[in-house]
Amino acid sequence: GRTEKLQQIESRSLMLVLDEAHWAWDVLRAAKAQAFNKLTLRKLAAEFMGTFMLVFTVGCNVMATKTDPTAQGVFVAISIAACLMITIYALGPVSGANFNPAVTLGVCMAGKMSAPLGVLYIFTQILAGIIGSMSFYALYGAGIPFGPGVVRFSWYQVLSVEFLFTFMLVFTVLSTACVKQGNQYFGMAIGFVIIAGGNAAGWISGGAFNPAVGIGLDASDWGSGFGWSMPYNIAQMLGGAAAAAAFRFVRSDEYGDNTEDTSWYKPVYKYTSPSYELLARQLVCEFIGTFFLVLTVGLNVLKGGKLDIEDPLNEAAVFSIAASLMCMIYSVGPVSGAHLNPAVTLAVLLSQRNKISVRDAGCYVGVQVCGGLLAAVFYVFIAGGKTFDLGPYGSFTWSGVVVAEMVYTCLLCYVVLAVATVKDMSHSKDIFGLAIAFSVVAGGYAIGPVSGACLNPSVSIAIDTSYAVLHGGWWRCVIYTLIQFTGALLAAGIFRVTHPDEFTDGALAHEMQIDVDESADKVLDLEMNVIVADAEVKHALPVEEAKHALPAEEVKDTLAVTKVKHALPVKSNVVTDAKDTPAEDTPADREAVHQLPGPSTV
């Protein structure tokens, strides 16, 4: 009996394998049939061009930096991000502008693309990547070594950052370019992921985040050995698959019927007493966004001289951190509002206007802190146990930290309130994420040498905790957090002064004026209807026929106007001549109106 059961299990396992093989064969056959479709050829041509330009730009930037390290500096990631952004806007309407097998896998797993077309995309992207690498090899006469040995990190450190930032890239693509509500910022958000990850992780893994880039760069240095692109590809594809799974959970409103409205054309922070299911999705979004923000902070700071690497001053750190914040705002904003900062959550709560409840604000702060702490674990692990502490730095004292953190946390929170929580967002509908992120750019370069420009209790707690675990002395983050919360309080107070119409009295007056205007329009429409009814009764039909000839809706309108006439002290507005002079009601008019059936005869 035991042998028979084993045979049954083996038989079922074989059937499952055969089913998967049949499915894969069917996909390949469908892809082959679809490849000769004119529309598909246009899409493949667009994917080839975009991927070729991306890989060629990556290779030229890296080779230029190797030739003269001072020539490019901090603009390598910006150059690559710019190429990606412009090709997304140019070719997106044709093919969707994937340019990345990990993105294509994520899009297919999210149900936004068919599997046969995805297979064709992936083959086209890899081919374009190889040809792009051969092109910059012909230009510079040399290839680019690829793998952990080049950047002096272990394989697990390299693959960890490739997985994480590929996840970030694919999640941003799905959340901004694959949703039902259209927008104009999707290309900018996707491009800025390269600025965030290129500076934060490029010094660890090379910052590929794309199997087509990895295979292309690996092929350019074929003579020195080929193969490290394969582990990279596995980590990147897993990152794309994980991003698709996260997207399907947090954006379940994209699948099936869902009554929750998350349109971008309404205020980002609108609070509608969400269900526990929606609250869970919001908390996951806050966790993901804060995690990547703190991870980018940690890796950028550690790059700036803490590991004694060749780049002792990371001048692009602030811009990279701001780019990470912007990408996450655009990605998770439709679901949670993208606070990603306990100080911002406190400012939104103190601004009242029913934007968030006390319960939800407490949950937000909890997951933001947890996301930051997990990110600290990762950046310490990736950096090989290295960490850093909070300020004050240099010759500055705590008084300088108080002023610096309070002023720029206040600025950050105020910008959030003014561009993302107001009723009329027409002035910032597509640009609010950039405005909030550039608050970090302003503060980071202005007060970074003084306090580190944390501007966020989650960042402060994560930095201080990771440092205290290894070196002791956990207390600085408490002072930082109190200062930052004070800045949030100031921002909420200033917002109340500068935006009085957003609060109860102004909003109520505005709504009352709208109601008055609408009521006046309705009264005028009803009076015009009764004028027509009076004319028909007097000149066309006897009274008894008028009772049955008038449509039911006109009778109702006439009755309503009769009530208005008896209830309001207004004169008749019947026009009798070209001079538009009011005329009094005649006995015949009143008789015709009062003989209509219904309660108007009271």
C-alpha positions as CSV (number, residue, x, y, z in Angstrom):
1,G,0.0,0.0,0.0
2,R,2.9,2.4,0.8
3,T,4.4,1.7,-2.7
4,E,1.1,2.4,-4.4
5,K,0.8,5.8,-2.6
6,L,4.4,6.7,-3.6
7,Q,3.5,5.8,-7.2
8,Q,0.4,8.0,-7.0
9,I,2.4,10.9,-5.7
10,E,5.1,10.5,-8.4
11,S,2.3,10.3,-11.0
12,R,0.7,13.5,-9.8
13,S,4.1,15.3,-9.6
14,L,4.8,14.2,-13.2
15,M,1.4,15.5,-14.3
16,L,2.1,18.8,-12.7
17,V,5.4,19.1,-14.4
18,L,3.9,18.2,-17.8
19,D,1.1,20.8,-17.2
20,E,3.7,23.5,-16.6
21,A,5.7,22.4,-19.6
22,H,2.5,22.5,-21.8
23,W,1.7,26.0,-20.4
24,A,5.3,27.2,-21.2
25,W,5.0,25.7,-24.7
26,D,1.7,27.4,-25.3
27,V,3.1,30.7,-24.2
28,L,6.1,30.4,-26.6
29,R,3.8,29.4,-29.5
30,A,1.5,32.4,-28.7
31,A,4.6,34.6,-28.6
32,K,5.8,33.3,-31.9
33,A,2.4,33.9,-33.5
34,Q,2.2,37.4,-32.0
35,A,5.7,38.4,-33.1
36,F,4.5,38.9,-36.7
37,N,1.7,41.3,-35.7
38,K,2.4,44.8,-36.9
39,L,1.3,46.4,-33.6
40,T,3.6,44.0,-31.7
41,L,6.5,44.8,-34.0
42,R,6.0,48.5,-33.2
43,K,6.1,47.7,-29.5
44,L,9.2,45.6,-29.8
45,A,11.0,48.3,-31.8
46,A,10.2,50.8,-29.1
47,E,11.5,48.4,-26.4
48,F,14.6,47.8,-28.3
49,M,15.3,51.5,-28.8
50,G,14.7,52.4,-25.2
51,T,16.7,49.6,-23.7
52,F,19.6,50.2,-26.2
53,M,19.8,53.9,-25.2
54,L,19.6,53.1,-21.5
55,V,22.5,50.5,-21.6
56,F,24.6,52.7,-23.9
57,T,24.1,55.6,-21.6
58,V,25.1,53.5,-18.6
59,G,28.2,52.2,-20.3
60,C,29.4,55.6,-21.5
61,N,28.9,57.2,-18.1
62,V,30.9,54.4,-16.4
63,M,33.7,54.5,-19.0
64,A,33.9,58.3,-18.8
65,T,34.2,58.1,-15.0
66,K,37.0,55.5,-15.3
67,T,38.8,57.7,-17.7
68,D,38.6,60.8,-15.6
69,P,37.0,60.3,-12.2
70,T,36.6,64.1,-11.7
71,A,34.8,64.6,-15.0
72,Q,31.4,63.2,-14.1
73,G,31.2,63.2,-10.4
74,V,27.7,63.2,-8.9
75,F,26.0,63.5,-12.3
76,V,26.4,59.9,-13.4
77,A,23.1,58.7,-11.8
78,I,21.4,61.9,-13.0
79,S,22.5,61.3,-16.6
80,I,21.2,57.7,-16.5
81,A,17.9,58.8,-14.8
82,A,17.4,61.5,-17.4
83,C,17.8,59.0,-20.3
84,L,15.3,56.7,-18.7
85,M,12.8,59.4,-18.0
86,I,12.8,60.9,-21.5
87,T,12.5,57.6,-23.2
88,I,9.6,56.6,-20.9
89,Y,7.8,59.8,-21.9
90,A,8.7,59.3,-25.6
91,L,8.1,55.6,-26.0
92,G,5.6,54.9,-23.2
93,P,2.5,55.5,-25.4
94,V,3.8,52.9,-27.9
95,S,5.1,50.0,-25.7
96,G,4.6,51.0,-22.1
97,A,8.4,51.7,-21.9
98,N,9.5,48.7,-19.7
99,F,13.1,48.6,-20.9
100,N,13.8,46.1,-18.1
101,P,13.0,42.3,-17.9
102,A,12.3,42.7,-14.1
103,V,9.8,45.4,-14.8
104,T,8.2,43.3,-17.5
105,L,8.0,40.3,-15.1
106,G,6.4,42.5,-12.5
107,V,3.9,44.0,-15.0
108,C,2.9,40.5,-16.2
109,M,2.5,39.2,-12.6
110,A,0.4,42.3,-11.7
111,G,-2.0,41.3,-14.6
112,K,-1.2,44.4,-16.7
113,M,0.4,42.5,-19.7
114,S,-0.1,39.1,-21.3
115,A,2.6,36.4,-20.8
116,P,3.4,35.9,-24.5
117,L,4.0,39.6,-25.1
118,G,6.1,39.7,-21.9
119,V,8.3,36.9,-23.3
120,L,8.9,38.9,-26.5
121,Y,9.7,42.0,-24.4
122,I,12.3,40.2,-22.3
123,F,14.1,38.7,-25.3
124,T,14.1,42.1,-27.1
125,Q,15.4,43.9,-24.0
126,I,18.3,41.4,-23.5
127,L,19.2,41.6,-27.2
128,A,19.2,45.4,-27.1
129,G,21.3,45.4,-23.9
130,I,24.0,43.3,-25.6
131,I,24.1,45.4,-28.7
132,G,24.2,48.6,-26.5
133,S,27.2,47.2,-24.6
134,M,29.0,46.3,-27.9
135,S,28.4,49.9,-29.0
136,F,30.1,51.6,-26.1
137,Y,32.9,49.0,-26.3
138,A,33.5,50.1,-29.9
139,L,33.5,53.7,-28.7
140,Y,35.9,53.3,-25.8
141,G,37.8,50.2,-26.8
142,A,37.2,48.5,-23.4
143,G,34.5,46.8,-21.4
144,I,33.3,47.2,-17.9
145,P,34.2,44.5,-15.3
146,F,31.0,43.3,-13.5
147,G,30.5,41.5,-10.2
148,P,31.1,41.7,-6.4
149,G,34.9,41.5,-6.8
150,V,34.9,44.8,-8.6
151,V,33.2,46.7,-5.8
152,R,34.9,44.8,-2.9
153,F,31.7,43.5,-1.3
154,S,30.4,40.0,-0.6
155,W,27.9,38.4,-2.9
156,Y,25.1,38.6,-0.2
157,Q,25.6,42.3,0.2
158,V,25.5,42.9,-3.5
159,L,22.5,40.8,-4.2
160,S,20.6,42.3,-1.2
161,V,20.8,45.9,-2.6
162,E,20.0,44.7,-6.1
163,F,16.9,42.9,-4.8
164,L,15.8,45.9,-2.7
165,F,16.2,48.6,-5.2
166,T,14.8,46.6,-8.1
167,F,11.8,46.1,-5.8
168,M,11.6,49.9,-5.4
169,L,11.9,50.5,-9.1
170,V,9.3,47.9,-10.2
171,F,6.9,49.0,-7.4
172,T,7.2,52.6,-8.5
173,V,6.5,51.6,-12.1
174,L,3.4,49.7,-11.2
175,S,2.1,52.3,-8.8
176,T,2.5,55.3,-11.1
177,A,2.4,54.0,-14.7
178,C,0.1,50.9,-14.4
179,V,-2.9,52.4,-12.5
180,K,-6.3,53.3,-13.8
181,Q,-6.1,57.0,-12.9
182,G,-3.7,58.8,-15.3
183,N,-1.0,61.2,-14.3
184,Q,1.8,63.2,-15.8
185,Y,4.5,62.5,-13.3
186,F,5.0,58.8,-13.8
187,G,8.2,59.2,-16.0
188,M,9.8,61.5,-13.5
189,A,9.0,59.2,-10.5
190,I,10.5,56.2,-12.3
191,G,13.6,58.1,-13.4
192,F,14.2,59.4,-9.9
193,V,14.5,55.9,-8.6
194,I,17.8,55.7,-10.5
195,I,19.0,58.8,-8.7
196,A,18.0,57.4,-5.4
197,G,19.3,53.9,-5.9
198,G,22.3,54.8,-8.1
199,N,23.9,56.9,-5.4
200,A,22.7,54.8,-2.5
201,A,23.6,51.4,-3.8
202,G,25.8,52.0,-6.9
203,W,29.0,51.9,-4.8
204,I,28.0,48.5,-3.4
205,S,26.7,46.5,-6.4
206,G,27.1,48.9,-9.4
207,G,23.4,49.8,-9.3
208,A,22.2,47.7,-12.3
209,F,18.6,47.0,-11.1
210,N,18.0,45.6,-14.6
211,P,18.9,42.2,-16.1
212,A,19.4,43.8,-19.5
213,V,21.9,46.2,-18.1
214,G,23.7,43.4,-16.1
215,I,23.9,41.1,-19.1
216,G,25.1,43.9,-21.3
217,L,27.8,45.1,-19.0
218,D,28.9,41.5,-18.3
219,A,29.1,40.8,-22.0
220,S,31.3,43.9,-22.7
221,D,34.1,42.4,-20.6
222,W,33.7,38.9,-21.9
223,G,37.5,38.3,-21.9
224,S,37.8,38.7,-18.2
225,G,35.0,36.3,-17.4
226,F,31.3,36.1,-17.8
227,G,28.7,34.9,-15.4
228,W,28.1,37.2,-12.5
229,S,25.2,38.8,-14.3
230,M,23.3,35.5,-13.7
231,P,23.1,35.9,-9.8
232,Y,22.3,39.5,-10.4
233,N,19.4,38.6,-12.7
234,I,18.0,36.2,-10.2
235,A,18.0,38.8,-7.4
236,Q,16.5,41.4,-9.8
237,M,13.7,39.1,-11.1
238,L,12.9,38.2,-7.5
239,G,12.7,41.9,-6.6
240,G,10.3,42.4,-9.5
241,A,8.1,39.5,-8.5
242,A,8.0,40.7,-4.9
243,A,7.0,44.2,-6.0
244,A,4.1,42.8,-8.1
245,A,2.9,40.9,-5.0
246,A,3.1,44.0,-2.8
247,F,1.3,46.1,-5.5
248,R,-1.5,43.6,-5.8
249,F,-2.1,43.8,-2.0
250,V,-1.8,47.6,-1.5
251,R,-3.6,48.5,-4.7
252,S,-6.4,45.9,-4.5
253,D,-8.7,48.7,-5.7
254,E,-7.2,48.1,-9.2
255,Y,-8.7,44.6,-9.2
256,G,-12.5,44.0,-9.2
257,D,-15.1,46.2,-7.7
258,N,-13.9,48.4,-4.9
259,T,-15.9,51.3,-3.5
260,E,-12.8,53.1,-2.1
261,D,-12.0,56.1,-4.2
262,T,-8.2,56.7,-4.4
263,S,-8.2,59.1,-7.3
264,W,-5.3,61.5,-7.5
265,Y,-7.7,64.3,-8.4
266,K,-8.9,64.5,-4.8
267,P,-6.8,65.6,-1.9
268,V,-4.1,63.1,-1.1
269,Y,-4.8,63.0,2.6
270,K,-8.6,62.7,2.4
271,Y,-9.9,60.7,5.3
272,T,-13.1,58.7,4.9
273,S,-13.3,56.4,8.0
274,P,-11.5,53.5,6.2
275,S,-12.3,49.9,6.9
276,Y,-9.7,47.7,8.6
277,E,-8.8,46.2,5.2
278,L,-8.0,49.7,3.8
279,L,-6.2,50.6,7.0
280,A,-4.0,47.5,6.6
281,R,-3.1,48.6,3.1
282,Q,-2.3,52.1,4.3
283,L,0.0,50.8,7.0
284,V,1.8,48.6,4.6
285,C,2.3,51.6,2.3
286,E,3.7,53.7,5.1
287,F,6.0,50.9,6.1
288,I,7.4,50.4,2.6
289,G,7.8,54.1,2.0
290,T,9.6,54.8,5.3
291,F,11.7,51.7,4.9
292,F,13.2,52.8,1.5
293,L,13.6,56.4,2.7
294,V,15.7,55.4,5.8
295,L,17.6,52.8,3.8
296,T,18.6,55.5,1.2
297,V,19.6,57.8,4.0
298,G,21.8,55.2,5.7
299,L,23.6,53.9,2.6
300,N,24.2,57.5,1.3
301,V,25.7,58.6,4.6
302,L,27.9,55.5,4.9
303,K,29.1,56.1,1.4
304,G,30.3,59.6,2.4
305,G,33.5,58.5,4.0
306,K,32.4,56.1,6.8
307,L,33.8,53.1,4.9
308,D,37.0,54.8,3.6
309,I,36.0,54.2,0.0
310,E,37.3,56.2,-3.0
311,D,34.5,58.8,-2.8
312,P,35.1,60.5,0.6
313,L,32.4,63.1,0.1
314,N,29.0,62.1,-1.2
315,E,27.8,65.4,-2.6
316,A,24.8,63.7,-4.2
317,A,23.5,62.3,-0.9
318,V,20.8,64.9,-0.2
319,F,19.6,64.7,-3.8
320,S,19.4,60.9,-3.6
321,I,17.5,61.0,-0.4
322,A,15.0,63.6,-1.7
323,A,14.6,61.4,-4.9
324,S,13.7,58.4,-2.7
325,L,11.1,60.4,-0.8
326,M,9.6,61.7,-4.0
327,C,9.3,58.3,-5.6
328,M,7.6,56.9,-2.5
329,I,5.2,59.8,-2.2
330,Y,4.0,59.2,-5.8
331,S,3.9,55.5,-5.3
332,V,2.0,55.1,-2.0
333,G,0.3,58.5,-1.9
334,P,-3.0,57.3,-3.4
335,V,-3.5,54.8,-0.6
336,S,-2.0,56.2,2.6
337,G,-1.2,59.8,1.8
338,A,2.5,59.0,2.0
339,H,3.3,60.7,5.3
340,L,6.5,58.6,5.8
341,N,7.3,60.8,8.8
342,P,5.8,60.9,12.3
343,A,6.2,64.7,12.3
344,V,4.2,65.0,9.1
345,T,1.5,62.7,10.6
346,L,1.3,64.9,13.7
347,A,1.1,68.1,11.6
348,V,-1.8,66.6,9.5
349,L,-3.6,65.5,12.7
350,L,-3.1,69.0,14.4
351,S,-4.4,70.7,11.3
352,Q,-7.7,68.9,12.0
353,R,-10.2,69.1,9.0
354,N,-10.9,65.4,9.5
355,K,-7.9,64.4,7.5
356,I,-6.8,61.6,9.8
357,S,-8.1,60.1,13.0
358,V,-6.2,59.8,16.3
359,R,-6.3,56.0,16.0
360,D,-4.9,56.0,12.5
361,A,-2.3,58.6,13.3
362,G,-1.0,56.4,16.1
363,C,-0.9,53.4,13.8
364,Y,0.9,55.4,11.2
365,V,3.6,56.6,13.6
366,G,4.1,53.0,14.8
367,V,4.7,51.5,11.4
368,Q,6.9,54.4,10.3
369,V,9.2,53.8,13.3
370,C,9.2,50.0,12.6
371,G,10.0,50.6,8.9
372,G,12.9,52.9,9.8
373,L,14.3,50.4,12.3
374,L,14.2,47.5,9.8
375,A,15.9,49.7,7.2
376,A,18.7,50.4,9.8
377,V,19.2,46.7,10.2
378,F,19.6,46.3,6.5
379,Y,22.0,49.2,5.9
380,V,24.2,48.0,8.8
381,F,24.1,44.5,7.5
382,I,24.9,45.6,3.9
383,A,27.7,47.9,5.1
384,G,29.4,45.1,7.1
385,G,28.5,46.3,10.6
386,K,29.3,50.0,10.0
387,T,27.0,52.7,11.3
388,F,27.0,56.4,12.3
389,D,25.6,58.6,15.0
390,L,23.4,61.7,15.3
391,G,24.7,65.3,15.7
392,P,25.6,67.9,16.6
393,Y,28.5,67.7,14.2
394,G,31.8,69.6,14.0
395,S,31.9,72.7,16.2
396,F,28.2,73.1,16.5
397,T,26.2,72.8,19.7
398,W,22.8,71.5,20.7
399,S,21.4,75.0,20.3
400,G,22.3,74.9,16.7
401,V,20.6,71.5,16.3
402,V,17.4,72.9,17.9
403,V,17.2,75.8,15.5
404,A,18.2,73.8,12.4
405,E,15.9,70.8,12.9
406,M,12.9,72.9,14.1
407,V,13.0,75.4,11.2
408,Y,13.4,72.9,8.4
409,T,11.0,70.3,9.9
410,C,8.5,73.1,10.1
411,L,9.2,74.0,6.5
412,L,8.8,70.3,5.4
413,C,5.5,69.8,7.3
414,Y,4.1,73.2,6.1
415,V,4.8,72.3,2.5
416,V,3.0,69.0,2.9
417,L,0.0,70.7,4.4
418,A,-0.1,73.5,1.8
419,V,0.4,71.4,-1.4
420,A,-1.1,68.0,-0.5
421,T,-4.0,68.5,2.0
422,V,-5.8,71.5,0.6
423,K,-9.2,71.3,-1.1
424,D,-8.1,72.8,-4.3
425,M,-5.0,71.0,-5.6
426,S,-5.2,72.3,-9.1
427,H,-1.9,74.2,-8.6
428,S,0.0,71.2,-7.4
429,K,-1.9,68.2,-8.7
430,D,1.0,66.6,-10.4
431,I,3.9,68.4,-8.8
432,F,3.2,68.1,-5.0
433,G,5.6,65.1,-4.6
434,L,8.5,67.1,-6.2
435,A,7.7,70.1,-4.0
436,I,7.8,68.1,-0.8
437,A,11.0,66.3,-1.8
438,F,12.8,69.6,-2.6
439,S,12.0,70.7,0.9
440,V,14.5,68.0,1.9
441,V,17.0,69.3,-0.7
442,A,16.7,72.8,0.8
443,G,17.2,71.6,4.3
444,G,19.7,68.9,3.6
445,Y,22.3,71.2,2.0
446,A,21.5,74.1,4.4
447,I,21.8,72.3,7.8
448,G,23.4,69.0,7.0
449,P,26.7,70.0,8.5
450,V,24.9,71.2,11.7
451,S,22.5,68.4,12.6
452,G,22.5,66.0,9.7
453,A,19.1,67.3,8.5
454,C,17.0,64.3,9.7
455,L,13.7,66.3,9.7
456,N,12.0,63.0,10.6
457,P,11.7,61.1,13.9
458,S,11.8,57.7,12.1
459,V,15.2,58.6,10.6
460,S,16.5,59.9,14.0
461,I,15.3,56.8,15.9
462,A,16.7,54.4,13.3
463,I,20.1,56.1,13.2
464,D,20.4,56.4,17.0
465,T,19.2,52.9,17.7
466,S,21.5,51.2,15.2
467,Y,24.5,53.1,16.6
468,A,23.5,52.4,20.2
469,V,23.2,48.7,19.6
470,L,26.9,48.6,18.6
471,H,28.3,51.4,20.6
472,G,25.8,52.3,23.4
473,G,24.3,55.7,24.3
474,W,20.7,55.7,23.1
475,W,19.3,59.2,23.9
476,R,20.0,61.7,21.2
477,C,17.0,60.6,19.1
478,V,14.7,61.6,22.0
479,I,15.9,65.2,21.8
480,Y,15.7,65.1,18.0
481,T,12.2,63.8,18.0
482,L,10.9,66.5,20.4
483,I,12.5,69.2,18.3
484,Q,10.9,67.8,15.1
485,F,7.5,67.4,16.7
486,T,7.8,71.1,17.8
487,G,8.5,72.0,14.2
488,A,5.3,70.1,13.2
489,L,3.3,72.0,15.8
490,L,4.6,75.3,14.4
491,A,3.8,74.2,10.8
492,A,0.2,73.4,11.8
493,G,-0.2,76.8,13.5
494,I,1.2,78.7,10.6
495,F,-1.1,76.8,8.2
496,R,-4.1,77.8,10.2
497,V,-3.1,81.4,9.8
498,T,-2.3,81.3,6.1
499,H,-5.2,79.1,5.0
500,P,-8.2,80.1,7.1
501,D,-10.7,79.0,4.4
502,E,-9.5,75.4,4.9
503,F,-11.0,75.3,8.4
504,T,-14.5,75.0,9.8
505,D,-15.8,78.6,9.6
506,G,-14.4,79.4,6.2
507,A,-15.4,76.1,4.7
508,L,-18.9,76.4,6.2
509,A,-19.4,79.9,4.7
510,H,-18.1,78.7,1.4
511,E,-20.6,75.7,1.4
512,M,-23.5,78.0,2.5
513,Q,-22.8,80.4,-0.4
514,I,-22.8,77.5,-2.8
515,D,-26.2,76.3,-1.4
516,V,-27.7,79.8,-1.7
517,D,-26.6,80.1,-5.3
518,E,-27.9,76.7,-6.2
519,S,-31.3,77.4,-4.5
520,A,-31.6,80.7,-6.4
521,D,-31.0,78.9,-9.7
522,K,-33.6,76.2,-8.9
523,V,-36.2,78.9,-8.0
524,L,-35.6,80.7,-11.3
525,D,-35.9,77.4,-13.2
526,L,-39.2,76.5,-11.5
527,E,-40.7,80.0,-12.1
528,M,-39.9,79.8,-15.8
529,N,-41.7,76.4,-15.9
530,V,-44.8,77.9,-14.2
531,I,-44.8,80.8,-16.7
532,V,-44.9,78.3,-19.6
533,A,-47.7,76.4,-17.8
534,D,-49.7,79.6,-17.2
535,A,-49.4,80.6,-20.9
536,E,-50.5,77.1,-22.0
537,V,-53.5,77.2,-19.6
538,K,-54.6,80.7,-20.7
539,H,-54.2,80.6,-24.4
540,A,-54.4,77.0,-25.5
541,L,-56.5,74.7,-23.3
542,P,-59.5,74.8,-21.1
543,V,-58.9,74.3,-17.5
544,E,-60.2,70.8,-17.4
545,E,-57.9,69.8,-20.3
546,A,-55.0,71.5,-18.7
547,K,-55.3,69.3,-15.7
548,H,-54.6,66.2,-17.9
549,A,-52.4,67.7,-20.6
550,L,-49.6,69.0,-18.5
551,P,-46.8,66.5,-17.9
552,A,-46.4,65.2,-14.4
553,E,-43.0,66.8,-14.0
554,E,-44.3,70.3,-15.0
555,V,-47.2,69.9,-12.6
556,K,-44.8,69.1,-9.8
557,D,-42.7,72.1,-10.7
558,T,-45.8,74.3,-10.8
559,L,-46.9,73.1,-7.4
560,A,-43.4,73.8,-6.0
561,V,-43.3,77.3,-7.4
562,T,-46.8,77.9,-6.0
563,K,-45.5,77.0,-2.6
564,V,-42.6,79.3,-3.0
565,K,-44.9,82.1,-4.1
566,H,-47.0,81.7,-1.0
567,A,-44.0,81.3,1.3
568,L,-41.6,83.9,0.1
569,P,-42.4,87.7,-0.1
570,V,-41.3,88.1,-3.7
571,K,-42.9,89.8,-6.7
572,S,-44.0,88.0,-9.8
573,N,-41.2,87.8,-12.4
574,V,-43.5,87.3,-15.4
575,V,-42.2,89.4,-18.4
576,T,-45.0,91.2,-20.2
577,D,-43.2,93.4,-22.8
578,A,-39.8,94.1,-24.3
579,K,-38.9,96.5,-21.5
580,D,-38.8,93.6,-19.0
581,T,-41.1,95.4,-16.6
582,P,-42.7,93.2,-13.9
583,A,-46.4,92.7,-14.1
584,E,-48.9,91.8,-11.5
585,D,-50.7,88.5,-11.5
586,T,-54.2,88.7,-13.1
587,P,-57.2,86.9,-11.6
588,A,-57.2,84.6,-14.6
589,D,-53.7,83.6,-13.8
590,R,-54.4,82.9,-10.2
591,E,-57.5,81.0,-11.1
592,A,-55.7,78.8,-13.6
593,V,-52.9,78.0,-11.2
594,H,-55.2,77.2,-8.2
595,Q,-57.5,75.0,-10.3
596,L,-54.6,72.5,-10.9
597,P,-55.0,69.3,-8.9
598,G,-53.0,68.8,-5.7
599,P,-52.1,70.6,-2.5
600,S,-51.5,73.9,-4.4
601,T,-55.2,74.8,-3.9
602,V,-54.5,75.4,-0.2
